[in-house]
Amino acid sequence: MFKPQQCALLVSLACAGQAYAANVPEFAGDPVVVTATRQPQEISKTLSDVSVITREQIEQSAATSLPQLLSRQGGLEIVSTGTRGAPSSIFMRGANANQTVVLVDGVRIVSATTGTSAVENIPLEQIERVEILRGSGSSLYGADAIGGVIQIFTREGKGSPKLNASFGVGDHGLMKAGAGISGKVENTAFSLNLNHEMNEGISATNRDSSNYNPDRDPYRNLSYSANVTQTLLPGHELTVRAFQTFSKLDFDQSSVGEDLQKNRQNGFTIQSKNALTDHWSSTLRFSHTVDRQETWVASDMVNRSSLIETRQNEWFWQNDIKTGIGTFLAGAVHTQQNVDGQSTYLPNGYSVTQRTNNAGFVGYSGEFGHNLVQANLRNDRDSQFGGKTTGQLAYGYRFSDELTARASYGTAYKAPTFNDLYWPNYGNPSLQPETSRNIELGLKWLGKGRRLELSWFDNRIENLIVYQKDHSLNRDAHIRGVTLSGAATYGAWDLSGSATYQDPIDESSHLQLQRRARAFAQLSAAYDWGKAITGVEWQASAKRPDVDYRPFPNVPVTLGGYSLTNLFANYRLAKEWTAMMRLTNVFEKRYTTAYGYNTSGLGGYLGVTYQAQ
């Protein structure tokens, strides 16, 4: 169970680096992020709660899935309806799962019917880095960025061509294999990566589920990512990217027999980036993405139970203008979404199958002595509900090179999904877009080998879409909270951690929002032995409300608090070869993140990677 004393221990460890300032080497440079402003910016000068997961950190963690990696980040709760490969919900700062925008190389691969992205199908081996922006992001990224934005950057080519490969095995028949090549030859940079995964799994559900089936639920995934960038002239680049995942997942809908789900997510992008002058650069991009899901139930593999597909085309234009008083941003986006749906519950498909959105956005970032300023404004015009304007204004003051205080106010919105509007016995065509007003205060300290950040947020959400009896309706919610995160390097030790306390409340019922905890925390400690790195992770969550869907009307239940301990290790076998090991839930704690769904007990993974130098 999550205890305040554990949280206090985490906070003290997260802050431990303060005492060793004189003995700690400086971090290697100030990381640069783009998600906070849509433009490259040193993380020490950002006026948002933003963090970065690098390729080195991904490899050191020995994590085996993207949800597992994200669960180590402050302010994020990951809820899985089943085991490996099952749909994973990301609750960022207490917001709903469909209130977080997920981008892959700047492009959304999203289901317009559920409003979420299938992050569980994106292999870690294809990721170069992840940037996480917490808080209102609609003034930069449009609809759905009420909780924040997660941007995934796939691996790109640089340096001489190099091969990479990986192989590993784990609990419940897990097997992962991948290979790739990346590099740059004269004016052409390229990267190609292919990955395969299979896992025999465990039963997704238990006896608390209305869909309980004790059979195993295996998972298969085949994916690739490819990109080519051609430098036509100095300052002028043409890039083509392709990304695709195919997955098969057994799930539990029938009490007997096999239930099968096939998923495909793919994206294609062509982008032209041009330095028109020394101070003005322009990016023009077209992207086409698909999110497709097919299901078969009760071992009937002849008659498909459902087909749900989203196809999205987007035309994007961004201009970055550097001046003596700061950097300006201006752009426009046209998005067209088409859905196709057929199922037992939707025999005639959706009554409306297309919508378009036209948006224009502007922004400004400036630095005047110790003062930092950011302003963003965006107007979206949706063919379904009309126009929506969002904005953000942020101010920061740098007391020194290490210490910055910030304050911001931002608005955001979420468009109702096609399911929210048109699904039988659920949808409501009269639903209004969700809107939010977020106030945030922060204090960030970056020093020699250490980092400490405190963020306080107050997010008021109007017209929150909730399901009640046989239809959806709009309500209001209020989410207040604080997150403390820190990291410290002391000699061969690396320490990092975060603790979040929040109050996510439905203002109509005055109840805590479903599957969200009031308090949760993470801690990681690693020691570098030279050729080897060993470490321990600790995660904890307080109790959470959920619903038992078996009786009608449904019955509220409480999910107990829990704490998990994981171990990881890396050993450099040779210059180009590294072995990795990960043990999860080493004390085999029994817990669940969603009522009626199983989680794994003690698990392990052993793998090896090759990276040509």
C-alpha positions as CSV (number, residue, x, y, z in Angstrom):
1,M,0.0,0.0,0.0
2,F,1.2,3.5,-0.8
3,K,2.3,5.3,2.4
4,P,3.2,9.0,3.1
5,Q,6.5,7.8,4.6
6,Q,7.5,6.2,1.3
7,C,6.7,9.4,-0.6
8,A,8.8,11.4,1.9
9,L,11.7,9.0,1.4
10,L,11.5,9.4,-2.4
11,V,11.4,13.2,-2.1
12,S,14.5,13.2,0.2
13,L,16.4,10.9,-2.3
14,A,15.3,13.1,-5.3
15,C,16.8,16.1,-3.5
16,A,19.9,14.3,-2.2
17,G,22.1,15.8,-4.9
18,Q,21.9,19.2,-3.3
19,A,24.4,18.3,-0.6
20,Y,27.0,17.1,-3.0
21,A,27.1,20.1,-5.4
22,A,30.9,20.7,-5.0
23,N,31.8,17.1,-6.0
24,V,29.4,16.5,-8.9
25,P,30.5,17.0,-12.6
26,E,28.3,19.1,-14.8
27,F,25.7,17.5,-17.1
28,A,26.9,17.2,-20.7
29,G,25.3,20.3,-22.1
30,D,21.8,21.7,-21.8
31,P,19.3,19.4,-23.6
32,V,17.3,20.9,-26.4
33,V,13.6,20.2,-26.8
34,V,11.1,21.2,-29.5
35,T,7.8,20.1,-28.1
36,A,7.5,22.9,-25.5
37,T,7.3,25.7,-28.2
38,R,7.4,23.8,-31.6
39,Q,10.9,25.3,-31.9
40,P,14.3,24.2,-30.6
41,Q,14.8,25.5,-27.1
42,E,17.2,24.8,-24.3
43,I,15.3,22.9,-21.6
44,S,16.6,25.3,-18.9
45,K,14.7,28.1,-20.7
46,T,11.4,26.4,-21.2
47,L,8.4,27.8,-19.4
48,S,6.6,24.4,-19.2
49,D,6.9,21.2,-17.3
50,V,8.8,19.2,-19.9
51,S,11.1,16.2,-19.7
52,V,13.2,14.1,-22.1
53,I,13.9,10.4,-22.3
54,T,17.1,9.8,-24.4
55,R,18.1,6.7,-26.3
56,E,20.8,6.1,-23.7
57,Q,18.2,6.3,-20.9
58,I,16.0,3.9,-22.8
59,E,18.8,1.3,-23.1
60,Q,19.9,1.7,-19.5
61,S,16.4,1.2,-18.2
62,A,16.2,-2.2,-19.9
63,A,12.5,-1.5,-20.3
64,T,10.7,-3.8,-22.8
65,S,7.7,-1.7,-23.8
66,L,6.8,2.0,-24.2
67,P,4.1,1.9,-21.5
68,Q,6.6,0.4,-19.1
69,L,9.1,3.2,-19.9
70,L,6.4,5.9,-19.5
71,S,5.4,4.6,-16.1
72,R,8.7,5.8,-14.8
73,Q,7.9,9.4,-15.6
74,G,6.5,12.0,-13.2
75,G,2.9,13.0,-13.5
76,L,1.9,9.9,-15.6
77,E,-0.3,7.0,-14.6
78,I,-0.4,4.0,-17.0
79,V,-3.5,1.8,-16.9
80,S,-3.6,-1.4,-18.9
81,T,-6.7,-3.5,-19.6
82,G,-4.8,-6.8,-19.8
83,T,-1.2,-7.8,-20.1
84,R,1.4,-7.1,-22.7
85,G,0.1,-5.6,-25.9
86,A,-3.3,-4.8,-24.3
87,P,-4.7,-1.2,-24.7
88,S,-2.8,1.2,-22.4
89,S,-4.3,4.4,-21.1
90,I,-2.1,7.4,-20.2
91,F,-3.5,9.6,-17.5
92,M,-1.3,12.7,-17.5
93,R,-1.8,14.9,-14.4
94,G,-5.2,13.3,-13.8
95,A,-6.6,14.1,-17.2
96,N,-8.5,11.5,-19.3
97,A,-6.5,9.1,-21.6
98,N,-8.0,10.8,-24.7
99,Q,-6.9,14.2,-23.4
100,T,-3.2,13.6,-24.2
101,V,-1.9,14.0,-27.7
102,V,0.7,11.4,-28.9
103,L,2.9,12.4,-31.8
104,V,5.3,10.3,-33.9
105,D,7.8,12.5,-35.6
106,G,5.4,15.4,-35.3
107,V,2.4,13.5,-36.7
108,R,-0.6,12.1,-34.8
109,I,-1.5,8.4,-35.4
110,V,-4.8,8.4,-33.6
111,S,-8.2,6.7,-33.5
112,A,-10.9,9.3,-34.2
113,T,-13.4,6.9,-32.7
114,T,-11.7,6.5,-29.3
115,G,-9.5,9.5,-29.3
116,T,-6.4,7.6,-28.1
117,S,-3.2,6.3,-29.7
118,A,-2.0,2.7,-29.5
119,V,1.3,3.4,-27.7
120,E,1.5,-0.3,-26.6
121,N,2.3,-1.2,-30.3
122,I,5.3,1.2,-30.7
123,P,8.5,-0.8,-30.2
124,L,11.2,0.9,-28.0
125,E,13.9,-0.3,-30.4
126,Q,12.7,2.2,-33.0
127,I,12.7,5.2,-30.7
128,E,15.5,7.8,-30.5
129,R,14.0,10.0,-27.8
130,V,10.7,10.9,-26.2
131,E,9.7,14.4,-25.1
132,I,6.8,14.9,-22.5
133,L,5.0,18.2,-22.3
134,R,2.7,18.4,-19.2
135,G,-0.2,20.9,-19.2
136,S,-2.3,22.7,-21.8
137,G,-1.0,22.2,-25.3
138,S,-3.9,23.1,-27.6
139,S,-2.5,26.5,-28.5
140,L,0.4,24.6,-30.1
141,Y,-1.1,21.2,-31.1
142,G,-4.8,21.8,-31.4
143,A,-7.6,19.4,-30.1
144,D,-7.2,17.0,-27.2
145,A,-4.0,18.4,-25.6
146,I,-5.8,19.2,-22.2
147,G,-3.4,16.9,-20.2
148,G,-0.4,17.4,-22.3
149,V,1.6,16.1,-25.3
150,I,4.0,13.1,-25.7
151,Q,6.2,13.3,-28.8
152,I,8.1,10.2,-30.0
153,F,11.1,10.7,-32.3
154,T,12.1,7.6,-34.3
155,R,15.8,6.9,-35.0
156,E,17.5,8.9,-37.8
157,G,20.7,8.5,-39.7
158,K,23.8,10.3,-38.8
159,G,27.5,9.5,-39.2
160,S,28.8,6.6,-41.2
161,P,26.4,3.8,-41.9
162,K,26.1,1.5,-38.9
163,L,24.2,-1.7,-38.2
164,N,22.2,-2.4,-35.0
165,A,20.5,-5.6,-33.8
166,S,18.8,-6.9,-30.7
167,F,17.4,-10.1,-29.4
168,G,15.8,-11.1,-26.1
169,V,13.6,-13.5,-24.2
170,G,11.4,-13.2,-21.2
171,D,8.6,-14.5,-19.1
172,H,5.4,-16.0,-20.5
173,G,7.1,-16.8,-23.8
174,L,8.3,-13.3,-24.6
175,M,10.6,-13.1,-27.6
176,K,11.9,-9.9,-29.2
177,A,14.1,-9.5,-32.2
178,G,15.1,-6.5,-34.3
179,A,17.7,-5.2,-36.7
180,G,18.4,-1.9,-38.5
181,I,20.8,0.3,-40.3
182,S,21.3,4.0,-40.2
183,G,23.8,6.6,-41.3
184,K,24.6,9.3,-43.7
185,V,26.3,9.1,-47.1
186,E,27.3,12.4,-48.6
187,N,24.0,14.4,-48.7
188,T,21.7,11.5,-47.9
189,A,20.8,10.5,-44.3
190,F,18.8,7.3,-43.8
191,S,17.5,4.9,-41.2
192,L,15.6,1.6,-41.5
193,N,14.5,-0.6,-38.5
194,L,12.5,-3.8,-38.4
195,N,11.2,-5.4,-35.2
196,H,9.3,-8.5,-34.3
197,E,7.8,-9.5,-30.9
198,M,5.8,-12.5,-29.7
199,N,4.4,-13.4,-26.2
200,E,2.2,-16.2,-25.0
201,G,0.8,-14.0,-22.3
202,I,-1.6,-14.7,-19.4
203,S,-5.3,-14.3,-19.2
204,A,-6.2,-10.6,-19.6
205,T,-9.2,-10.9,-17.2
206,N,-10.0,-12.4,-13.9
207,R,-13.3,-13.4,-12.2
208,D,-14.1,-9.8,-11.4
209,S,-14.6,-9.1,-15.1
210,S,-18.0,-9.6,-16.9
211,N,-15.9,-10.9,-19.8
212,Y,-13.9,-13.4,-17.8
213,N,-12.2,-16.1,-19.8
214,P,-9.3,-18.1,-18.2
215,D,-7.4,-18.8,-21.5
216,R,-4.0,-17.3,-22.3
217,D,-4.1,-14.1,-24.4
218,P,-1.0,-14.1,-26.7
219,Y,0.4,-11.0,-28.5
220,R,2.3,-10.7,-31.8
221,N,3.8,-7.5,-33.3
222,L,5.7,-6.8,-36.5
223,S,6.8,-3.3,-37.2
224,Y,9.1,-1.1,-39.2
225,S,10.2,2.5,-39.4
226,A,12.1,4.1,-42.3
227,N,13.2,7.6,-43.1
228,V,15.4,9.3,-45.7
229,T,16.5,12.9,-45.7
230,Q,18.1,14.5,-48.7
231,T,20.0,17.7,-48.4
232,L,19.3,19.4,-51.7
233,L,21.2,22.6,-51.0
234,P,22.6,24.0,-47.8
235,G,19.6,24.8,-45.6
236,H,17.2,22.9,-47.8
237,E,16.1,19.3,-46.9
238,L,13.5,16.9,-48.2
239,T,12.5,14.1,-45.9
240,V,10.3,11.0,-46.4
241,R,9.2,8.9,-43.4
242,A,7.2,5.7,-43.1
243,F,6.1,3.9,-39.9
244,Q,3.9,0.8,-39.5
245,T,3.0,-1.7,-36.9
246,F,0.9,-4.9,-37.4
247,S,-0.3,-6.6,-34.2
248,K,-2.4,-9.6,-33.2
249,L,-3.8,-9.7,-29.7
250,D,-6.1,-12.2,-28.0
251,F,-8.5,-10.5,-25.6
252,D,-11.4,-11.6,-23.5
253,Q,-14.9,-10.8,-24.6
254,S,-16.4,-14.3,-24.7
255,S,-16.5,-16.7,-21.7
256,V,-15.3,-19.5,-24.0
257,G,-13.3,-19.7,-27.1
258,E,-10.8,-17.3,-28.6
259,D,-11.3,-13.6,-29.1
260,L,-8.9,-12.0,-31.6
261,Q,-8.0,-8.4,-32.4
262,K,-5.8,-7.4,-35.3
263,N,-4.4,-3.8,-35.3
264,R,-2.6,-1.8,-37.8
265,Q,-1.1,1.7,-37.3
266,N,0.8,3.3,-40.1
267,G,2.0,6.7,-41.1
268,F,3.6,8.2,-44.2
269,T,5.1,11.7,-44.3
270,I,6.9,13.9,-46.9
271,Q,8.4,17.1,-45.6
272,S,10.3,20.0,-47.0
273,K,12.4,22.2,-44.7
274,N,13.9,25.3,-46.1
275,A,16.0,28.1,-44.8
276,L,14.6,31.0,-46.8
277,T,16.9,33.5,-45.2
278,D,19.4,33.5,-42.4
279,H,16.5,34.3,-40.0
280,W,13.5,32.7,-41.6
281,S,12.9,28.9,-42.0
282,S,9.8,27.2,-43.4
283,T,8.6,23.6,-43.0
284,L,5.9,22.2,-45.3
285,R,4.6,18.7,-44.6
286,F,2.0,16.2,-45.8
287,S,1.1,13.2,-43.7
288,H,-1.3,10.2,-44.2
289,T,-2.0,8.0,-41.2
290,V,-4.2,5.0,-40.6
291,D,-5.5,3.4,-37.4
292,R,-7.3,0.1,-38.1
293,Q,-8.8,-2.5,-35.7
294,E,-10.6,-5.8,-36.6
295,T,-12.0,-8.3,-34.2
296,W,-13.3,-11.9,-34.2
297,V,-15.0,-13.4,-31.2
298,A,-16.0,-16.8,-29.7
299,S,-13.6,-18.7,-32.0
300,D,-15.5,-17.6,-35.1
301,M,-12.6,-16.7,-37.3
302,V,-14.8,-16.6,-40.5
303,N,-17.3,-13.9,-39.6
304,R,-15.6,-10.7,-38.5
305,S,-17.2,-9.1,-35.4
306,S,-16.1,-5.6,-36.1
307,L,-14.0,-3.3,-38.2
308,I,-13.1,0.3,-37.0
309,E,-10.7,2.4,-39.1
310,T,-9.5,6.0,-39.0
311,R,-7.8,7.5,-42.0
312,Q,-6.3,11.0,-41.6
313,N,-4.7,13.4,-44.1
314,E,-2.9,16.5,-42.8
315,W,-1.3,19.4,-44.6
316,F,1.0,21.4,-42.3
317,W,3.0,24.6,-42.8
318,Q,5.2,26.3,-40.1
319,N,7.4,29.3,-40.3
320,D,10.1,30.2,-37.7
321,I,11.4,33.8,-37.7
322,K,14.3,34.8,-35.5
323,T,14.6,38.5,-34.7
324,G,16.6,40.7,-32.3
325,I,13.7,40.6,-29.8
326,G,12.9,36.9,-29.9
327,T,11.6,34.1,-32.1
328,F,8.3,34.2,-33.8
329,L,6.1,31.3,-35.0
330,A,3.3,31.2,-37.5
331,G,1.6,28.4,-39.3
332,A,-1.5,26.7,-40.6
333,V,-2.9,23.1,-40.6
334,H,-5.6,21.4,-42.5
335,T,-6.7,18.0,-41.2
336,Q,-9.3,15.6,-42.7
337,Q,-10.5,12.5,-40.8
338,N,-12.5,9.7,-42.3
339,V,-13.9,6.8,-40.3
340,D,-15.2,3.4,-41.3
341,G,-17.1,1.3,-38.8
342,Q,-19.0,-1.9,-38.8
343,S,-19.8,-4.2,-35.9
344,T,-22.6,-6.2,-34.2
345,Y,-23.5,-2.9,-32.4
346,L,-23.0,-0.7,-35.5
347,P,-24.5,-2.7,-38.4
348,N,-24.9,0.3,-40.6
349,G,-21.7,2.1,-39.8
350,Y,-21.4,5.7,-38.4
351,S,-24.1,8.1,-39.4
352,V,-21.3,10.7,-40.0
353,T,-18.0,9.5,-41.4
354,Q,-15.9,12.6,-42.1
355,R,-14.8,15.8,-40.5
356,T,-12.3,18.5,-41.4
357,N,-10.4,21.0,-39.3
358,N,-8.6,24.2,-40.4
359,A,-6.3,25.9,-38.0
360,G,-3.9,28.8,-37.8
361,F,-1.4,29.4,-35.0
362,V,1.1,32.0,-34.0
363,G,3.7,32.1,-31.2
364,Y,6.5,34.1,-29.6
365,S,9.4,33.3,-27.4
366,G,11.7,35.9,-26.0
367,E,14.4,36.5,-23.4
368,F,15.2,39.9,-21.9
369,G,17.9,39.8,-19.4
370,H,16.6,37.6,-16.6
371,N,13.1,37.6,-18.0
372,L,11.6,34.9,-20.2
373,V,8.3,35.2,-22.1
374,Q,6.2,32.8,-24.2
375,A,2.9,33.5,-25.9
376,N,0.8,31.2,-28.2
377,L,-2.5,31.6,-29.9
378,R,-4.4,29.2,-32.1
379,N,-7.8,29.1,-33.8
380,D,-9.3,25.8,-34.9
381,R,-12.4,25.6,-37.1
382,D,-14.0,22.1,-37.0
383,S,-16.7,21.1,-39.5
384,Q,-18.7,19.4,-36.7
385,F,-18.8,22.0,-34.0
386,G,-17.4,25.3,-35.3
387,G,-14.5,27.4,-34.1
388,K,-12.4,27.2,-31.0
389,T,-9.6,29.6,-29.9
390,T,-7.0,28.6,-27.4
391,G,-4.0,30.4,-26.0
392,Q,-1.1,30.4,-23.6
393,L,0.8,33.1,-21.8
394,A,3.9,32.2,-19.8
395,Y,6.5,34.2,-17.9
396,G,9.7,33.2,-16.3
397,Y,12.4,34.8,-14.2
398,R,16.0,33.5,-14.0
399,F,17.4,34.3,-10.6
400,S,20.6,32.7,-11.8
401,D,21.8,30.3,-14.5
402,E,20.6,27.4,-12.3
403,L,17.3,28.7,-10.8
404,T,14.2,29.7,-12.8
405,A,10.7,30.5,-11.6
406,R,7.7,30.4,-14.0
407,A,4.0,31.1,-14.2
408,S,1.6,30.3,-17.0
409,Y,-2.1,30.4,-18.0
410,G,-3.3,28.3,-20.9
411,T,-6.6,27.1,-22.4
412,A,-7.2,23.9,-24.2
413,Y,-10.0,21.8,-25.7
414,K,-10.9,18.3,-26.8
415,A,-13.2,17.5,-29.7
416,P,-15.8,14.8,-29.1
417,T,-14.8,11.5,-30.8
418,F,-17.0,9.7,-33.3
419,N,-18.0,7.2,-30.6
420,D,-18.9,10.1,-28.3
421,L,-21.2,11.5,-30.9
422,Y,-22.6,8.6,-32.9
423,W,-22.1,5.1,-31.2
424,P,-25.5,3.4,-30.6
425,N,-26.8,3.6,-27.0
426,Y,-23.8,5.7,-26.1
427,G,-23.3,8.6,-28.4
428,N,-24.9,12.0,-28.2
429,P,-24.7,14.3,-31.3
430,S,-25.4,17.3,-29.0
431,L,-22.2,17.0,-27.1
432,Q,-20.0,20.1,-26.8
433,P,-16.2,20.1,-27.0
434,E,-14.5,19.8,-23.7
435,T,-12.6,23.0,-22.7
436,S,-10.0,23.7,-20.0
437,R,-8.3,26.5,-18.2
438,N,-5.0,25.7,-16.6
439,I,-2.9,27.8,-14.2
440,E,0.6,26.6,-13.4
441,L,3.4,27.7,-11.2
442,G,6.9,26.2,-11.3
443,L,10.4,26.4,-9.8
444,K,13.2,24.7,-11.7
445,W,16.8,24.3,-10.5
446,L,19.5,22.8,-12.8
447,G,23.0,22.6,-11.4
448,K,26.1,20.5,-11.5
449,G,25.0,17.0,-12.0
450,R,21.6,17.6,-10.5
451,R,18.1,18.7,-11.3
452,L,15.1,19.6,-9.1
453,E,11.7,20.9,-10.3
454,L,8.5,21.7,-8.5
455,S,5.3,22.2,-10.5
456,W,1.8,23.2,-9.2
457,F,-1.2,23.1,-11.5
458,D,-4.9,23.9,-11.3
459,N,-6.8,22.6,-14.3
460,R,-10.6,23.4,-14.6
461,I,-12.3,21.3,-17.3
462,E,-15.8,22.2,-18.5
463,N,-18.1,19.9,-20.5
464,L,-16.1,16.8,-19.6
465,I,-17.7,13.9,-21.6
466,V,-18.9,11.1,-19.3
467,Y,-21.1,8.0,-20.0
468,Q,-24.3,7.7,-18.0
469,K,-26.8,4.9,-18.4
470,D,-27.5,4.9,-22.2
471,H,-25.9,8.1,-23.4
472,S,-23.0,10.5,-23.0
473,L,-23.3,13.9,-21.4
474,N,-21.1,16.9,-20.5
475,R,-20.0,17.6,-16.9
476,D,-17.3,19.7,-15.2
477,A,-14.1,18.5,-13.5
478,H,-11.4,20.2,-11.5
479,I,-7.9,18.8,-11.2
480,R,-5.4,20.4,-8.8
481,G,-2.0,19.0,-7.9
482,V,1.7,19.3,-7.4
483,T,4.6,17.3,-8.8
484,L,8.2,17.2,-7.4
485,S,10.8,15.6,-9.6
486,G,14.5,15.5,-9.3
487,A,17.7,13.8,-10.5
488,A,21.3,13.7,-9.1
489,T,24.6,12.2,-10.1
490,Y,27.1,11.5,-7.4
491,G,30.2,9.7,-8.4
492,A,29.1,6.4,-10.0
493,W,25.5,6.9,-8.7
494,D,22.5,8.1,-10.7
495,L,19.4,8.9,-8.7
496,S,16.1,10.1,-10.1
497,G,12.5,10.3,-8.8
498,S,9.2,12.1,-8.7
499,A,6.2,12.3,-6.5
500,T,2.7,13.6,-7.5
501,Y,-0.2,14.6,-5.3
502,Q,-3.4,15.5,-7.1
503,D,-7.1,15.9,-6.5
504,P,-8.9,14.9,-9.7
505,I,-12.6,15.5,-9.0
506,D,-15.9,15.3,-11.0
507,E,-17.5,18.5,-9.8
508,S,-21.1,17.2,-10.5
509,S,-20.7,14.1,-8.3
510,H,-17.8,15.4,-6.1
511,L,-16.2,12.0,-6.6
512,Q,-12.6,11.2,-7.6
513,L,-12.2,10.5,-11.3
514,Q,-12.1,6.8,-12.3
515,R,-8.8,4.9,-12.1
516,R,-6.8,7.9,-10.9
517,A,-4.9,8.1,-7.7
518,R,-4.5,11.0,-5.4
519,A,-0.8,10.2,-4.9
520,F,1.8,8.2,-6.8
521,A,5.6,8.2,-7.0
522,Q,8.6,6.7,-8.7
523,L,12.3,6.3,-7.8
524,S,15.2,4.9,-9.7
525,A,18.8,4.4,-8.5
526,A,21.6,3.1,-10.7
527,Y,25.3,2.4,-10.0
528,D,27.9,2.4,-12.8
529,W,30.6,-0.3,-12.1
530,G,32.5,0.5,-15.3
531,K,31.5,-2.3,-17.7
532,A,28.2,-2.9,-15.8
533,I,25.3,-0.7,-14.6
534,T,22.9,-2.1,-12.0
535,G,19.8,-0.4,-10.7
536,V,16.6,-0.6,-8.9
537,E,13.2,1.0,-9.5
538,W,10.4,1.6,-7.1
539,Q,6.9,2.6,-8.1
540,A,3.9,3.3,-5.8
541,S,0.3,4.3,-6.2
542,A,-2.5,5.1,-3.7
543,K,-5.9,3.6,-4.0
544,R,-8.1,4.5,-7.0
545,P,-11.8,4.4,-7.7
546,D,-13.2,2.1,-10.4
547,V,-16.4,0.4,-11.5
548,D,-17.7,-3.2,-11.4
549,Y,-19.5,-3.6,-14.7
550,R,-21.0,-7.0,-13.9
551,P,-24.2,-5.9,-12.1
552,F,-26.7,-3.4,-13.5
553,P,-26.7,-0.7,-12.4
554,N,-22.8,-0.8,-12.2
555,V,-21.3,-0.7,-8.7
556,P,-18.4,1.5,-7.6
557,V,-15.3,-0.3,-6.3
558,T,-11.9,0.7,-4.9
559,L,-8.6,-0.5,-6.2
560,G,-6.1,-0.9,-3.4
561,G,-2.8,1.0,-3.3
562,Y,0.4,-0.9,-4.3
563,S,4.1,-0.6,-4.6
564,L,6.4,-2.4,-7.1
565,T,10.1,-3.0,-7.1
566,N,12.0,-3.7,-10.3
567,L,15.7,-4.5,-10.9
568,F,17.7,-3.9,-14.1
569,A,21.3,-4.4,-15.2
570,N,23.4,-3.8,-18.3
571,Y,26.8,-5.3,-19.0
572,R,29.1,-4.3,-21.8
573,L,30.3,-7.6,-23.3
574,A,32.5,-5.8,-25.9
575,K,32.7,-2.4,-27.5
576,E,29.7,-3.1,-29.7
577,W,27.8,-5.7,-27.6
578,T,25.7,-5.1,-24.5
579,A,23.7,-7.6,-22.4
580,M,20.7,-6.4,-20.4
581,M,18.5,-7.9,-17.7
582,R,15.3,-6.8,-16.1
583,L,13.3,-8.3,-13.3
584,T,9.8,-6.8,-12.7
585,N,7.6,-7.0,-9.6
586,V,10.4,-8.9,-7.7
587,F,8.2,-9.2,-4.6
588,E,5.3,-10.5,-6.7
589,K,2.8,-8.0,-5.4
590,R,-0.8,-8.6,-6.3
591,Y,-2.4,-5.5,-7.8
592,T,-4.5,-4.3,-10.7
593,T,-4.7,-1.0,-12.6
594,A,-8.2,-1.7,-13.9
595,Y,-10.9,-3.7,-12.1
596,G,-11.4,-7.2,-13.6
597,Y,-8.0,-7.2,-15.4
598,N,-4.9,-9.1,-14.6
599,T,-1.4,-7.8,-14.2
600,S,1.8,-9.9,-14.2
601,G,3.5,-11.2,-11.2
602,L,7.3,-11.8,-11.0
603,G,8.7,-11.4,-14.6
604,G,12.0,-11.3,-16.2
605,Y,13.8,-10.3,-19.5
606,L,17.3,-11.2,-20.8
607,G,18.6,-9.6,-24.0
608,V,21.6,-8.6,-26.0
609,T,22.1,-5.6,-28.3
610,Y,24.6,-4.9,-31.0
611,Q,25.4,-1.3,-32.1
612,A,28.2,-0.8,-34.6
613,Q,30.6,1.9,-33.7
